[in-house]
Amino acid sequence: MIQFISAINWLSVLVAFVAYSVLGALWFTLFFKKQYAKSLGKENEPLQNSAPIFFIGPAICSLLITITSALLIHALGIQSLAKGIEFALIVGVGYLFSNTVNIAINPNMPKPIPYGIISGMFHLVGMLIVCSIIVAMG
């Protein structure tokens, strides 16, 4: 699969990565800010998220997810939007959503299921956007 790195459309990767990152910023600071804080048990406290790791870490992870998706879409020969959405749902639910919920289920997470659903749905929606952009831009 590594041989496909030169064959993927890097502009589509960049556009999809930016869209995924913007979605993340909106998801956790605007759309679900209160629910997210509550799932962390911090509904009455400001979230401590100003350190660089809270911006750089998710960006790197989103970039890796986007590049991996582009590689798999190319390797699997996915060219239609319908197949791209099908791929996004399989990967989004099968890996991203379920893994996020799994990570959330630990004794240190005050409300693991709400956290898992909020964060997992972000990744599922993000995957749908990423795959749609990559397939649409070829």
MIGU-151407 format. One record per residue (C-alpha): residue in three letters; y, x, z. Coordinates in nm, 4 decimals. Layout:
% residues N
<rec aa="Ala" Y="Y" X="X" Z="Z"/>
...
END
This chain:
% residues 138
<rec aa="Met" Y="0.0000" X="0.0000" Z="0.0000"/>
<rec aa="Ile" Y="0.2324" X="0.2912" Z="0.0548"/>
<rec aa="Gln" Y="0.2402" X="0.3389" Z="-0.3225"/>
<rec aa="Phe" Y="0.4339" X="0.0088" Z="-0.3477"/>
<rec aa="Ile" Y="0.7364" X="0.1483" Z="-0.1602"/>
<rec aa="Ser" Y="0.9034" X="0.2570" Z="-0.4825"/>
<rec aa="Ala" Y="0.8211" X="-0.0734" Z="-0.6532"/>
<rec aa="Ile" Y="0.9881" X="-0.3107" Z="-0.4080"/>
<rec aa="Asn" Y="1.3393" X="-0.4399" Z="-0.4675"/>
<rec aa="Trp" Y="1.5409" X="-0.2585" Z="-0.2020"/>
<rec aa="Leu" Y="1.8455" X="-0.4778" Z="-0.2611"/>
<rec aa="Ser" Y="1.6349" X="-0.7817" Z="-0.1675"/>
<rec aa="Val" Y="1.5173" X="-0.5960" Z="0.1445"/>
<rec aa="Leu" Y="1.8781" X="-0.5222" Z="0.2410"/>
<rec aa="Val" Y="1.9928" X="-0.8808" Z="0.1821"/>
<rec aa="Ala" Y="1.6924" X="-1.0224" Z="0.3708"/>
<rec aa="Phe" Y="1.7434" X="-0.7769" Z="0.6584"/>
<rec aa="Val" Y="2.1105" X="-0.8717" Z="0.6923"/>
<rec aa="Ala" Y="2.0220" X="-1.2419" Z="0.6857"/>
<rec aa="Tyr" Y="1.7517" X="-1.1900" Z="0.9521"/>
<rec aa="Ser" Y="1.9954" X="-0.9938" Z="1.1696"/>
<rec aa="Val" Y="2.2722" X="-1.2520" Z="1.1349"/>
<rec aa="Leu" Y="2.0229" X="-1.5255" Z="1.2210"/>
<rec aa="Gly" Y="1.9268" X="-1.3327" Z="1.5358"/>
<rec aa="Ala" Y="2.2864" X="-1.2939" Z="1.6436"/>
<rec aa="Leu" Y="2.3554" X="-1.6645" Z="1.5920"/>
<rec aa="Trp" Y="2.0218" X="-1.7792" Z="1.7387"/>
<rec aa="Phe" Y="2.0614" X="-1.6064" Z="2.0732"/>
<rec aa="Thr" Y="2.4398" X="-1.6199" Z="2.1171"/>
<rec aa="Leu" Y="2.5315" X="-1.9541" Z="1.9647"/>
<rec aa="Phe" Y="2.2446" X="-2.1878" Z="1.8731"/>
<rec aa="Phe" Y="2.0201" X="-2.1351" Z="2.1784"/>
<rec aa="Lys" Y="2.2370" X="-1.9324" Z="2.4174"/>
<rec aa="Lys" Y="2.1916" X="-2.1647" Z="2.7171"/>
<rec aa="Gln" Y="1.8216" X="-2.2277" Z="2.6579"/>
<rec aa="Tyr" Y="1.7584" X="-1.8559" Z="2.6112"/>
<rec aa="Ala" Y="1.9406" X="-1.7660" Z="2.9342"/>
<rec aa="Lys" Y="1.7493" X="-2.0380" Z="3.1182"/>
<rec aa="Ser" Y="1.4153" X="-1.9107" Z="2.9829"/>
<rec aa="Leu" Y="1.5040" X="-1.5714" Z="3.1304"/>
<rec aa="Gly" Y="1.5924" X="-1.7297" Z="3.4652"/>
<rec aa="Lys" Y="1.9544" X="-1.6236" Z="3.4180"/>
<rec aa="Glu" Y="2.1260" X="-1.9547" Z="3.3468"/>
<rec aa="Asn" Y="2.3892" X="-1.8847" Z="3.6150"/>
<rec aa="Glu" Y="2.4437" X="-1.5178" Z="3.5274"/>
<rec aa="Pro" Y="2.5954" X="-1.3415" Z="3.2292"/>
<rec aa="Leu" Y="2.3301" X="-1.1716" Z="3.0180"/>
<rec aa="Gln" Y="2.3419" X="-0.7925" Z="3.0401"/>
<rec aa="Asn" Y="2.3099" X="-0.7152" Z="2.6723"/>
<rec aa="Ser" Y="2.5906" X="-0.4735" Z="2.5895"/>
<rec aa="Ala" Y="2.3840" X="-0.1526" Z="2.5851"/>
<rec aa="Pro" Y="2.3154" X="-0.0131" Z="2.2345"/>
<rec aa="Ile" Y="1.9395" X="-0.0671" Z="2.2666"/>
<rec aa="Phe" Y="1.9946" X="-0.4454" Z="2.2632"/>
<rec aa="Phe" Y="2.1496" X="-0.4191" Z="1.9163"/>
<rec aa="Ile" Y="1.9779" X="-0.1188" Z="1.7616"/>
<rec aa="Gly" Y="1.6239" X="-0.2032" Z="1.8805"/>
<rec aa="Pro" Y="1.6093" X="-0.5548" Z="1.7337"/>
<rec aa="Ala" Y="1.7750" X="-0.4313" Z="1.4139"/>
<rec aa="Ile" Y="1.5101" X="-0.1618" Z="1.3661"/>
<rec aa="Cys" Y="1.2314" X="-0.4101" Z="1.4369"/>
<rec aa="Ser" Y="1.3807" X="-0.6641" Z="1.1940"/>
<rec aa="Leu" Y="1.4125" X="-0.3950" Z="0.9278"/>
<rec aa="Leu" Y="1.0480" X="-0.2928" Z="0.9729"/>
<rec aa="Ile" Y="0.9363" X="-0.6574" Z="0.9536"/>
<rec aa="Thr" Y="1.1437" X="-0.7046" Z="0.6378"/>
<rec aa="Ile" Y="1.0102" X="-0.3911" Z="0.4666"/>
<rec aa="Thr" Y="0.6516" X="-0.4765" Z="0.5618"/>
<rec aa="Ser" Y="0.6960" X="-0.8290" Z="0.4262"/>
<rec aa="Ala" Y="0.8344" X="-0.6926" Z="0.0981"/>
<rec aa="Leu" Y="0.5386" X="-0.4546" Z="0.0672"/>
<rec aa="Leu" Y="0.2856" X="-0.7304" Z="0.1321"/>
<rec aa="Ile" Y="0.4597" X="-0.9758" Z="-0.1012"/>
<rec aa="His" Y="0.4491" X="-0.7147" Z="-0.3772"/>
<rec aa="Ala" Y="0.0893" X="-0.6100" Z="-0.3036"/>
<rec aa="Leu" Y="-0.0285" X="-0.9705" Z="-0.3012"/>
<rec aa="Gly" Y="0.1588" X="-1.0518" Z="-0.6230"/>
<rec aa="Ile" Y="0.3552" X="-1.3379" Z="-0.4672"/>
<rec aa="Gln" Y="0.6124" X="-1.4553" Z="-0.7224"/>
<rec aa="Ser" Y="0.6788" X="-1.8225" Z="-0.6553"/>
<rec aa="Leu" Y="0.8952" X="-1.9586" Z="-0.3758"/>
<rec aa="Ala" Y="0.6150" X="-2.1942" Z="-0.2689"/>
<rec aa="Lys" Y="0.3718" X="-1.9019" Z="-0.2281"/>
<rec aa="Gly" Y="0.6428" X="-1.7023" Z="-0.0504"/>
<rec aa="Ile" Y="0.6928" X="-1.9836" Z="0.1989"/>
<rec aa="Glu" Y="0.3161" X="-2.0153" Z="0.2451"/>
<rec aa="Phe" Y="0.2977" X="-1.6410" Z="0.3145"/>
<rec aa="Ala" Y="0.5924" X="-1.6656" Z="0.5560"/>
<rec aa="Leu" Y="0.4263" X="-1.9485" Z="0.7479"/>
<rec aa="Ile" Y="0.0951" X="-1.7640" Z="0.7732"/>
<rec aa="Val" Y="0.2536" X="-1.4386" Z="0.8888"/>
<rec aa="Gly" Y="0.5263" X="-1.6110" Z="1.0894"/>
<rec aa="Val" Y="0.2902" X="-1.8300" Z="1.2899"/>
<rec aa="Gly" Y="-0.0157" X="-1.6043" Z="1.2855"/>
<rec aa="Tyr" Y="0.1559" X="-1.2822" Z="1.3881"/>
<rec aa="Leu" Y="0.5208" X="-1.3152" Z="1.4863"/>
<rec aa="Phe" Y="0.5286" X="-1.6461" Z="1.6739"/>
<rec aa="Ser" Y="0.1912" X="-1.6049" Z="1.8445"/>
<rec aa="Asn" Y="0.2581" X="-1.2427" Z="1.9398"/>
<rec aa="Thr" Y="0.5998" X="-1.3328" Z="2.0822"/>
<rec aa="Val" Y="0.4462" X="-1.6054" Z="2.2983"/>
<rec aa="Asn" Y="0.1689" X="-1.3686" Z="2.4020"/>
<rec aa="Ile" Y="0.4205" X="-1.1027" Z="2.5080"/>
<rec aa="Ala" Y="0.6188" X="-1.3636" Z="2.7025"/>
<rec aa="Ile" Y="0.3144" X="-1.4693" Z="2.9042"/>
<rec aa="Asn" Y="0.3358" X="-1.2177" Z="3.1840"/>
<rec aa="Pro" Y="0.4163" X="-1.2433" Z="3.5532"/>
<rec aa="Asn" Y="0.7637" X="-1.0935" Z="3.5064"/>
<rec aa="Met" Y="0.8849" X="-1.3662" Z="3.2717"/>
<rec aa="Pro" Y="1.0201" X="-1.6581" Z="3.4758"/>
<rec aa="Lys" Y="0.9682" X="-1.9202" Z="3.2016"/>
<rec aa="Pro" Y="0.7272" X="-1.7722" Z="2.9480"/>
<rec aa="Ile" Y="0.6625" X="-2.0794" Z="2.7346"/>
<rec aa="Pro" Y="1.0300" X="-2.1699" Z="2.6742"/>
<rec aa="Tyr" Y="1.1079" X="-1.8020" Z="2.6104"/>
<rec aa="Gly" Y="0.8117" X="-1.7720" Z="2.3729"/>
<rec aa="Ile" Y="0.9098" X="-2.0857" Z="2.1831"/>
<rec aa="Ile" Y="1.2782" X="-1.9888" Z="2.1501"/>
<rec aa="Ser" Y="1.2059" X="-1.6303" Z="2.0468"/>
<rec aa="Gly" Y="0.8962" X="-1.7163" Z="1.8443"/>
<rec aa="Met" Y="1.0803" X="-1.9829" Z="1.6460"/>
<rec aa="Phe" Y="1.3550" X="-1.7310" Z="1.5718"/>
<rec aa="His" Y="1.0959" X="-1.5023" Z="1.4141"/>
<rec aa="Leu" Y="0.9305" X="-1.7869" Z="1.2245"/>
<rec aa="Val" Y="1.2609" X="-1.9069" Z="1.0779"/>
<rec aa="Gly" Y="1.3594" X="-1.5458" Z="1.0135"/>
<rec aa="Met" Y="1.0332" X="-1.4847" Z="0.8275"/>
<rec aa="Leu" Y="1.0916" X="-1.7930" Z="0.6127"/>
<rec aa="Ile" Y="1.4389" X="-1.6634" Z="0.5221"/>
<rec aa="Val" Y="1.3196" X="-1.3057" Z="0.4628"/>
<rec aa="Cys" Y="1.0313" X="-1.4067" Z="0.2383"/>
<rec aa="Ser" Y="1.2411" X="-1.6595" Z="0.0462"/>
<rec aa="Ile" Y="1.5058" X="-1.3958" Z="-0.0289"/>
<rec aa="Ile" Y="1.2529" X="-1.1280" Z="-0.1248"/>
<rec aa="Val" Y="1.0643" X="-1.3616" Z="-0.3588"/>
<rec aa="Ala" Y="1.3833" X="-1.5097" Z="-0.5083"/>
<rec aa="Met" Y="1.5320" X="-1.1668" Z="-0.5805"/>
<rec aa="Gly" Y="1.1992" X="-1.0306" Z="-0.7070"/>
END
